[in-house]
Amino acid sequence: MPSSGHLTRRLVQLYAGLALYGASSALLVESGLGLEPWNVLHQGLAELTGLTIGVVSIVVGAAVLLLWIPLRQRPGLGTVSNVFVVGLAMDGTLALVPDSHQPAVRVALLVAGIVLNGAATGLYISAAFGPGPRDGLMTGLHRRTDRSIRLMRTAIEVAVVVTGFLLGGTIGVGTLLYAVSIGPLAQVFLRVFAVPTASDGSTVVAGGSPRGAILRR
């Protein structure tokens, strides 16, 4: 049975990771140089509806979670928390970070956002409280269709990027840089934040989400 200290560490990692994920996504928004795939869609829907990007993220996350029902996916604490914490942290960070049009500042925001996003991913996945709604959609489709996770991830993310772009979401060099760097960054931080098991002192990495499904909430 897990000790209270072990459980506390996992909970701290979960919520710190989700909050940092939202904050890092906000930095990418502020950079104006391109967003990660799902936030291209969120930003496009925010432009269309007049809602904040954080609120749109929550609504989309909840809608994606509903798709888990026919896919017979089982959510965990991390799954439900992901829906709300990331969006709230994103809006909170956007309210605090001032706008900047200086190229050097925008590049710094982009780089910081990507690196912190990798750290956030390592934190919350290593906590092993279940995958995010969007990760679960990929793995659920993989199981139902017997297609590879890579194919499911690519198909979904191409669809959300194209839809988001058509709605006014931002695609740029940051989108490409995020795509090529987030996997290696997340793998590094998964090792850094791996949580020792309560019983034998070994570590568990991404216990609630298949390693091949990394990444995206």
KOLBABA-856495 format. One record per atom (N, C-alpha, C): y, x, z; residue in one letter. Coordinates in steps of 0.1 Angstrom, whole numbers, plus 5000, padded with zeros to 4 digits. Each point is the difference from the previous one (the first is absolute). Layout:
! residues N
YXZA;...
***
This chain:
! residues 217
498850095000M;501249915000M;501250095000M;501049974991P;501250094999P;500850005013P;500550125004S;500850015011S;501449944998S;500749975010S;501449944999S;500950104993S;499850135003G;500950104994G;499750014985G;498749994996H;499750004986H;500649884992H;499849895006L;500649884994L;501550004999L;500650055011T;501550015000T;500550104989T;499350114998R;500450094989R;499949934987R;498949934997R;499849934988R;501149904997R;500349925011L;501149904998L;501350064998L;500350115007V;501350074997V;500050054986V;498950064995Q;500050054986Q;500249884990Q;499349895003L;500149894991L;501549964998L;500649975012Y;501449944998Y;501050104997Y;499850125004A;501050114996A;499850024985A;498850004995G;499750024986G;500649894991G;499849875005L;500549894992L;501650005000L;500650035012A;501450005000A;500650124991A;499350115001L;500550114992L;499849974985L;498949934997Y;499849964986Y;501149924995Y;500449905008G;501249924995G;501250084999G;500350095010A;501250085000A;500050094988A;498850064997S;500050094988S;500249934987S;499549884999S;500249924988S;501549974998S;500649975012A;501549984999A;500850124995A;499550125003L;500750124995L;499850014985L;498949964995L;499850004986L;500949904993L;500249885006V;500949904995V;501450065000V;500450065010E;501450065001E;500250114990E;498950074997S;500250114990S;500349954986S;499549884997G;500349944987G;499350074988G;499150095003L;499350084990L;498649964996L;499649885006G;498749954997G;499249975012G;499349894999L;499249955012L;498550014998L;499250005011E;498649994998E;499649864994E;498849994994P;499749884992P;500349875006P;499549975012W;500149875006W;501549975003W;500850105004N;501449975003N;500849984987N;499550054989V;500749964987V;499949854999V;498849945003L;499949864999L;500849935011L;500050055012H;500849945011H;501550004997H;500550124995Q;501450004996Q;500349904989Q;499249994990G;500249914990G;500149865005G;499049965008L;500049875006L;501249975009L;500550115007A;501249995008A;501249974992A;500150074988E;501149974991E;500049864995E;498849954998L;499849864994L;500349895011L;499650035012T;500149895010T;501250015009T;500650125001G;501150025010G;499550045014G;498750005002L;499550055013L;500150155001L;499850055012T;500050145002T;498650064995T;500050124997I;498750064995I;499050005011I;500450015013G;499150005011G;499349865001G;500849904999V;499549865001V;499149974988V;500350054988V;499149984989V;498750075002V;500150125006S;498850085003S;499149925009S;500549945010I;499349915010I;499349894992I;500849934992V;499549884993V;498950044991V;500250114992V;498950044991V;498850055007V;500250075011G;498950045008G;499149895005G;500749895005A;499349885005A;499349934988A;500650004988A;499349944989A;498850084996A;500150135000V;498950084996V;498849985010V;500449995013L;499049985010L;499249874998L;500749904995L;499349874996L;498950034990L;500350094991L;499050034989L;498750075006L;500150045012W;498850065007W;498949895002W;500549885001I;499049895004I;498949994989I;500449984987P;498949994990P;499250134998P;500750125004L;499450134999L;499150035012L;500049915010R;499250025012R;500350135007R;501350035000Q;500450125008Q;500449965014Q;499850085010R;500349975014R;501150085005R;501249945003P;501150085005P;499950055014P;500650115003G;500150065013G;501449995006G;500250055012L;501350005006L;501050084991L;499550114994G;500950074992G;500449934987G;499149914995T;500349934988T;501249905003T;499849925011V;501149905003V;501350075004V;499950105008S;501250085004S;500750054988S;499350054990N;500650064988N;500949904993N;499649885000V;500849904993V;501449995005V;500150005014F;501349985006F;500850135003F;499350105005V;500750115005V;500750084989V;499350024989V;500650084989V;501349944995V;499949874998G;501249934994G;501250005010G;499749985013L;501150005010L;500650145001L;499150105000A;500550145001A;500850044987A;499649954989M;500750034988M;501549945000M;500149875004D;501349945001D;500850075010D;499450035012G;500850065010G;500550144996G;499250084993T;500550134995T;501149984990T;499849914991L;501049984990L;501449965006L;499949935011A;501349965007A;500750115006A;499250115004L;500550115007L;500550124991L;499350024989V;500250114991V;501249974991V;501150075000P;501149974991P;499750034985P;500649934991D;499850024986D;500650144996D;499450074991S;500650124995S;499750014985S;501150054993H;499950024985H;500050154997H;499950085010Q;499950154997Q;498650044996Q;499950064988P;498750044995P;499150085010P;500650095007A;499250085010A;499549925011A;500849915005V;499649915011V;498849914995V;500249944988R;499049914995R;498650084998R;500150124995V;498750084999V;499450025013V;500950045010A;499550025014A;499349885005A;500649884998L;499449885005L;498749974993L;499950034987L;498749984993L;498950095005L;500350135002V;499050095005V;499649965014V;501049975009A;499749975013A;499149875001A;500449904991G;499249885000G;498650024996G;499750084990I;498650024995I;499250085011I;500650105006V;499350085010V;499749915012V;501049935005L;499849915012L;499049894997L;500049954987N;499049904996N;498650055001N;499850134996G;498750065002G;499650015014G;501050055009A;499750015014A;499749865006A;500749904996A;499849865005A;498649954996A;499650034988T;498749964995T;498950065009T;500150135002G;499150075009G;499949955014G;501149965005L;500149945014L;499249875000L;500449914992Y;499549865002Y;498549994995Y;499750074989I;498649994996I;499050075010I;500550115005S;499150075010S;499849925013S;500949915003A;499949915011A;498849914999A;499549974987A;498849934998A;500049865005A;501149934998F;500149855004F;499949914988F;499550054989G;499849924988G;501050034989G;499749984988P;500950044989P;501149904999P;501150044993G;501149914997G;499649904990G;500749894998P;499749894991P;499750054986P;500950094995R;499950044986R;498850094998R;499750095010D;498850084999D;498749915000D;500049905009G;498949915001G;499849924987G;501149974993L;499949934987L;499250094990L;500350135000M;499450094991M;498550015003M;499750025013T;498650025004T;499249874998T;500649895002G;499449874998G;499649984986G;501050034991L;499749984986L;498950104995L;500050125006H;499050104997H;498649945003H;499949945012R;498749955004R;499549884991R;501049914997R;499749884993R;499750034985R;500750094994T;499850034986T;499150124997T;499750085010D;499250124998D;500750104991D;501349994999R;500850104993R;500550105010R;500450124995S;500450105009S;501349975007S;500150065012I;501349985007I;501150064992I;499850114994R;501150064992R;500549904989R;499049944993L;500449904990L;500849885006L;499549955011M;500649885006M;501450045005M;500250125006R;501350045005R;500950024988R;499650064990T;500850034988T;500549864994T;499049914998A;500349874994A;501049925008A;499850005013I;500949935009I;501450065000I;500150135001E;501350075001E;500849994987E;499350024989V;500749984987V;500649864999V;499249905004A;500549864999A;501249985009A;500050055013V;501149985009V;501250084995V;499850124995V;501150084995V;500749934988V;499249964990V;500649944989V;500749875003V;499449925009T;500649875004T;501350035008T;500050105009G;501150035008G;501250054991G;499650094991F;501050054991F;500749894992F;499249914994L;500649894993L;500949915008L;499850005013L;500849925009L;501250085005L;500150134997G;501150085005G;499750105009G;498750035003G;499750115009G;500250134994G;500250115009T;500450134995T;498850094998T;499950044987I;499050114996I;500750124996I;499650115005G;500650134996G;499250125003G;500650115001V;499350135003V;499349995014V;500649925009G;499449995013G;498749924999G;499849914991T;498849934998T;498950094996T;500350094990L;499050104996L;499750105010L;501050055007L;499850105010L;499249945012L;500249885003Y;499249935011Y;498649994995Y;499749964988A;498749984995A;499150135000A;500750114997V;499250134999V;499950075014V;500849975009S;500050075013S;499549935012S;500049864999I;499649935012I;498650025004I;499150014990G;498650025004G;499750135007G;500550124995P;499850125007P;500750015014P;501249945000L;500749995013L;499249925010L;499649894996A;499249915010A;498750075004A;499450074992Q;498750075004Q;500350105010Q;501150074999V;500450105010V;500349945013V;500849895000F;500449935012F;498849925007F;499149964992L;498849945005L;499250105009L;500050124996R;499350115008R;500950035013R;501350004998V;500950045011V;499949895011V;499949874996F;500149905010F;498649935003F;498950074995A;498749955003A;499849985015A;499449885003V;499949965015V;498650045004V;499850085011P;498750035005P;499349875005P;498749994998T;499349885005T;499950015015T;499849895006A;500049995015A;498750065005A;498950004992S;498750045005S;499750144999S;500250074988D;499550134998D;501150104997D;501249964999G;501150104998G;500250044985G;499149944991S;500250024986S;501149924995S;500450014988T;501249934995T;499649894990T;500849904999V;499749894991V;501349994991V;499850004987V;501249994991V;499849884991V;501149915001A;500049884991A;498849925002A;499649985012G;498849925003G;500049864995G;501349944999G;500149864995G;500249994986G;500150114992S;500349994986S;499250114993S;499349974989P;499350104993P;500950114995P;499650135001R;500950114996R;500449994986R;499149954991G;500449994986G;501049894998G;500349915009A;501049904998A;501450045003A;500250125006I;501350055003I;500850004987I;501149945000L;500949965011L;500649874995L;500949965006R;501049894998R;499649895010R;501049945006R;499849915011R;499149894995R;
***
